[in-house]
Amino acid sequence: MLTFKQMEALYWIVQLGSFEAAATRLSTTQSAISKRVQELERAFGVAVFDRANRSARLTEKGTEFFEYARELLERREYIVERMSSKEALVRQIRIGVTELTALTWLPRLIAAIQAEYPKVKVQAEVDLNATLRERLAAATVDVIIVPQTHEVEPYTSTLVGQVQNAWMCAARLAPGKRVIPLAEIAKFPLILQGGLSGTGYVYSRFLEEQGVALQRVLASNSLIAQIGLTLSGLGVSYLPEACLARMLKRRTLVVVPTVPALPPVRYVAMHRAEQSHSLSAAVARLAAQSCDFCSNLLDPGS
């Protein structure tokens, strides 16, 4: 007898590349996943996976079964979410965000989800851009909100907003000239985000394109640490202007204007393509409506 559990096992083995990853995704054991596949093979008298290959490689018949599984599960997801009222839909949505979103508008997004889907349980995690992308690929999160690092992203992508960053430093480090050529920024000790950061990735490419040769660089993958190091007068860093507006007004930090200025960093909500009609798509929509990089939860007056 064909069951949804068998089809789910087949689908996630193929999507994630291994029996172990599928077991993690379905909150069960690897042996249980293997048993479901074996039941499927016995029921139809066909081999779904090529046992001669150590990887989860489908046979010709297995490929056909996978397409049926994909269609069946997508249709089930669609029916459940269309036929259930928003007040009755019981689900869990796993959201991954980077530090800046957590520092600014994550509570607003969670409140919007809970208002529209009262019975949906929201699980939110904060991590680096690169890690969140890996987790989306492994289906251990449903939606991620990260800086856009390429013109075309590999998942369904919704633009939620953008962040204008500027070079900043403690007042005593500020250069005498009001505006300096971008290349001169390299004369200062710099506090930059590492390559695992989306903003760090975007700006490292920008500086390279502008021919800026970096010399004295202190890398930090933590935005809070980056702000703290900059406030301590250890160097010049790119930081979000709107979020730190009160510090700029008090001149705790000052802007170092450059020509050209730093380009804005676009933020997107991404989810897997097979969830295009799902709760994940609704969360991406709510993220676009909730986005506000002007607030600062650590500075309530902002």
C-alpha positions as CSV (number, residue, x, y, z in Angstrom):
1,M,0.0,0.0,0.0
2,L,1.4,3.4,-1.0
3,T,1.7,5.9,1.9
4,F,2.6,9.6,2.3
5,K,5.5,8.5,4.6
6,Q,7.0,6.4,1.8
7,M,6.7,9.3,-0.7
8,E,8.1,11.8,1.8
9,A,11.1,9.6,2.4
10,L,11.8,9.2,-1.3
11,Y,11.3,12.9,-1.9
12,W,13.6,14.2,0.9
13,I,16.3,11.6,0.2
14,V,16.6,12.9,-3.4
15,Q,16.3,16.6,-2.4
16,L,18.9,16.4,0.4
17,G,21.2,13.8,-1.1
18,S,21.2,11.1,1.6
19,F,19.1,8.9,3.8
20,E,20.7,10.5,6.9
21,A,19.7,14.0,5.9
22,A,16.1,12.9,5.0
23,A,15.8,11.3,8.5
24,T,16.9,14.6,10.1
25,R,14.4,16.5,8.0
26,L,11.5,14.1,8.9
27,S,12.5,13.9,12.5
28,T,13.0,10.1,12.4
29,T,15.8,7.6,12.2
30,Q,17.8,6.5,9.2
31,S,16.6,2.9,9.6
32,A,13.0,4.1,9.5
33,I,13.7,6.0,6.2
34,S,15.4,2.8,4.8
35,K,12.3,0.8,5.8
36,R,9.9,3.1,4.1
37,V,11.9,2.9,0.8
38,Q,12.1,-0.9,1.1
39,E,8.3,-1.0,1.6
40,L,7.8,1.1,-1.5
41,E,10.1,-1.2,-3.5
42,R,8.3,-4.3,-2.3
43,A,4.9,-2.9,-3.0
44,F,5.6,-2.2,-6.6
45,G,8.3,-4.8,-7.3
46,V,10.9,-2.3,-8.5
47,A,14.2,-0.9,-7.3
48,V,14.0,2.8,-6.5
49,F,17.7,3.3,-5.7
50,D,20.8,1.8,-7.4
51,R,22.3,-0.4,-4.7
52,A,25.5,-0.6,-6.6
53,N,26.2,3.1,-6.0
54,R,26.9,4.3,-2.4
55,S,25.2,7.6,-3.1
56,A,21.4,8.0,-3.2
57,R,21.2,7.5,-6.9
58,L,17.8,6.8,-8.5
59,T,17.1,4.1,-11.0
60,E,15.0,4.9,-14.0
61,K,11.9,3.8,-12.3
62,G,13.0,5.6,-9.1
63,T,13.2,8.8,-11.1
64,E,9.6,8.3,-12.2
65,F,8.5,7.6,-8.6
66,F,10.3,10.8,-7.4
67,E,8.3,13.0,-9.9
68,Y,5.1,11.4,-8.7
69,A,6.2,12.0,-5.0
70,R,7.0,15.6,-5.7
71,E,3.7,16.3,-7.4
72,L,1.7,14.5,-4.7
73,L,3.4,16.3,-1.8
74,E,3.2,19.7,-3.4
75,R,-0.5,19.1,-4.0
76,R,-1.1,18.0,-0.5
77,E,0.7,21.1,0.8
78,Y,-1.4,23.3,-1.4
79,I,-4.7,21.7,-0.4
80,V,-3.9,21.8,3.4
81,E,-2.9,25.5,3.3
82,R,-5.7,26.6,1.0
83,M,-8.5,24.6,2.8
84,S,-7.4,25.5,6.3
85,S,-8.4,28.9,7.6
86,K,-5.5,31.1,8.8
87,E,-6.9,30.8,12.3
88,A,-6.9,27.0,12.2
89,L,-3.7,26.2,10.3
90,V,-1.4,24.4,12.7
91,R,2.2,24.3,11.5
92,Q,5.7,25.3,12.4
93,I,7.7,27.8,10.4
94,R,11.5,27.9,10.8
95,I,13.0,31.3,10.0
96,G,16.7,32.1,9.8
97,V,17.9,35.7,9.9
98,T,21.2,37.5,10.1
99,E,22.2,39.7,13.0
100,L,21.0,43.1,11.6
101,T,17.5,41.8,11.1
102,A,17.4,40.4,14.6
103,L,18.7,43.7,16.0
104,T,16.0,45.7,14.2
105,W,12.7,44.2,13.0
106,L,12.6,40.5,13.7
107,P,10.1,40.9,16.6
108,R,7.8,42.9,14.3
109,L,7.9,40.1,11.7
110,I,7.1,37.4,14.3
111,A,4.2,39.5,15.6
112,A,2.9,39.8,12.0
113,I,3.0,36.1,11.5
114,Q,1.3,35.3,14.8
115,A,-1.4,37.9,14.0
116,E,-2.2,36.3,10.6
117,Y,-1.6,32.7,11.6
118,P,-2.4,32.4,15.3
119,K,-1.7,28.6,15.5
120,V,1.5,28.6,13.6
121,K,4.6,28.1,15.8
122,V,7.4,30.4,14.8
123,Q,11.0,29.2,15.4
124,A,13.6,31.9,14.6
125,E,17.4,31.5,14.6
126,V,20.2,34.0,14.0
127,D,23.3,33.0,12.1
128,L,25.7,34.0,9.4
129,N,24.6,34.5,5.8
130,A,26.7,31.5,4.5
131,T,25.4,29.2,7.2
132,L,21.8,30.1,6.7
133,R,22.1,29.4,2.9
134,E,23.6,26.0,3.7
135,R,20.7,25.3,6.1
136,L,18.1,26.3,3.5
137,A,19.7,23.9,1.1
138,A,19.5,21.2,3.7
139,A,15.9,22.1,4.5
140,T,16.6,22.6,8.2
141,V,15.0,26.1,7.9
142,D,12.1,27.1,5.7
143,V,12.7,30.8,5.1
144,I,15.9,32.9,5.4
145,I,16.3,36.6,5.3
146,V,19.8,37.5,4.1
147,P,21.7,40.1,2.0
148,Q,21.3,39.5,-1.7
149,T,24.8,38.4,-2.9
150,H,24.0,37.7,-6.6
151,E,21.7,39.2,-9.2
152,V,20.0,35.8,-9.6
153,E,19.5,33.8,-6.4
154,P,19.2,30.0,-6.4
155,Y,15.8,30.0,-4.5
156,T,12.5,31.8,-4.7
157,S,13.5,35.3,-3.6
158,T,11.4,38.2,-2.4
159,L,13.0,41.6,-2.0
160,V,12.2,42.9,1.6
161,G,14.3,46.1,1.8
162,Q,17.7,47.5,1.7
163,V,20.3,48.9,4.0
164,Q,22.4,52.0,3.4
165,N,25.8,51.6,5.1
166,A,28.5,54.2,5.6
167,W,32.1,54.3,6.7
168,M,32.1,55.2,10.4
169,C,34.6,55.7,13.2
170,A,35.1,57.3,16.6
171,A,35.2,61.1,16.4
172,R,38.9,61.3,17.2
173,L,39.8,59.2,14.1
174,A,37.8,61.2,11.7
175,P,39.9,62.7,8.8
176,G,40.1,66.5,8.5
177,K,38.7,66.5,4.9
178,R,34.9,66.2,4.7
179,V,34.9,63.8,1.8
180,I,37.8,61.5,0.8
181,P,38.4,59.3,-2.3
182,L,37.4,55.7,-1.6
183,A,41.0,54.5,-2.1
184,E,42.1,56.6,0.9
185,I,39.9,54.5,3.3
186,A,42.7,51.9,3.1
187,K,45.0,54.2,5.0
188,F,43.0,53.6,8.1
189,P,42.9,50.4,10.2
190,L,39.7,48.8,9.0
191,I,37.1,46.7,10.8
192,L,35.3,44.6,8.2
193,Q,33.0,41.7,8.1
194,G,34.3,38.3,7.0
195,G,33.4,36.4,3.9
196,L,30.7,34.4,5.7
197,S,28.8,37.6,6.1
198,G,26.5,38.7,3.2
199,T,27.4,42.3,3.7
200,G,31.1,41.4,4.0
201,Y,30.8,39.5,0.7
202,V,29.0,42.4,-1.1
203,Y,31.5,45.0,0.0
204,S,34.6,42.9,-0.5
205,R,33.6,42.6,-4.1
206,F,32.8,46.3,-4.3
207,L,36.2,47.3,-2.9
208,E,37.9,44.9,-5.3
209,E,36.0,46.3,-8.3
210,Q,37.1,49.9,-7.2
211,G,40.7,48.8,-7.0
212,V,41.0,49.5,-3.2
213,A,44.0,47.6,-1.8
214,L,43.2,46.7,1.8
215,Q,46.2,46.6,4.2
216,R,45.4,46.7,7.9
217,V,42.1,44.8,8.4
218,L,40.5,43.3,11.5
219,A,37.7,40.9,10.5
220,S,34.6,40.3,12.6
221,N,31.6,38.2,11.7
222,S,29.6,39.8,14.6
223,L,27.8,43.1,13.9
224,I,27.6,43.9,17.6
225,A,31.4,43.3,18.0
226,Q,32.0,45.4,14.9
227,I,30.1,48.3,16.4
228,G,31.9,47.9,19.7
229,L,35.4,47.8,18.1
230,T,34.5,50.9,16.1
231,L,33.2,52.8,19.2
232,S,36.5,51.8,20.9
233,G,38.4,53.8,18.3
234,L,40.2,50.7,16.9
235,G,39.4,51.6,13.3
236,V,37.0,52.6,10.6
237,S,34.1,50.3,9.7
238,Y,31.1,50.2,7.4
239,L,27.9,50.2,9.6
240,P,24.2,50.7,9.0
241,E,23.3,54.4,9.1
242,A,19.6,54.3,10.0
243,C,20.1,51.7,12.8
244,L,22.8,53.8,14.4
245,A,21.2,57.3,13.8
246,R,21.2,58.2,17.5
247,M,24.9,57.4,17.9
248,L,25.6,59.6,14.8
249,K,23.5,62.4,16.2
250,R,25.3,62.3,19.5
251,R,28.6,62.0,17.6
252,T,29.5,58.8,19.5
253,L,30.2,57.7,15.9
254,V,30.9,59.9,12.9
255,V,30.5,59.2,9.2
256,V,33.6,59.2,6.9
257,P,32.1,60.2,3.5
258,T,33.8,58.7,0.5
259,V,33.6,59.1,-3.3
260,P,32.2,56.8,-4.4
261,A,29.9,56.0,-1.5
262,L,29.1,52.4,-0.4
263,P,26.2,51.0,-2.4
264,P,23.1,49.9,-0.5
265,V,22.8,46.2,0.5
266,R,19.6,44.6,-0.7
267,Y,17.9,42.0,1.7
268,V,15.8,39.2,0.4
269,A,13.6,36.5,1.9
270,M,14.3,33.2,0.3
271,H,12.6,29.8,0.4
272,R,12.8,26.6,-1.7
273,A,11.0,26.7,-5.1
274,E,8.7,23.8,-4.2
275,Q,7.2,25.9,-1.5
276,S,6.0,28.6,-3.9
277,H,2.4,28.3,-2.7
278,S,3.2,27.5,0.9
279,L,3.3,29.2,4.3
280,S,6.9,30.1,3.5
281,A,5.7,32.3,0.6
282,A,3.3,34.0,3.0
283,V,6.1,34.7,5.5
284,A,8.3,36.2,2.7
285,R,5.4,38.5,1.9
286,L,5.0,39.5,5.6
287,A,8.7,40.1,5.8
288,A,8.5,42.6,3.0
289,Q,5.7,44.4,4.8
290,S,7.4,44.3,8.2
291,C,10.9,45.3,7.2
292,D,12.3,48.3,9.0
293,F,16.0,48.7,9.4
294,C,15.7,52.1,11.1
295,S,14.9,50.6,14.6
296,N,17.5,49.4,17.1
297,L,16.4,47.1,19.8
298,L,19.5,47.9,21.9
299,D,18.8,51.6,21.7
300,P,15.0,51.8,22.4
301,G,14.8,55.6,21.8
302,S,15.8,55.1,18.2
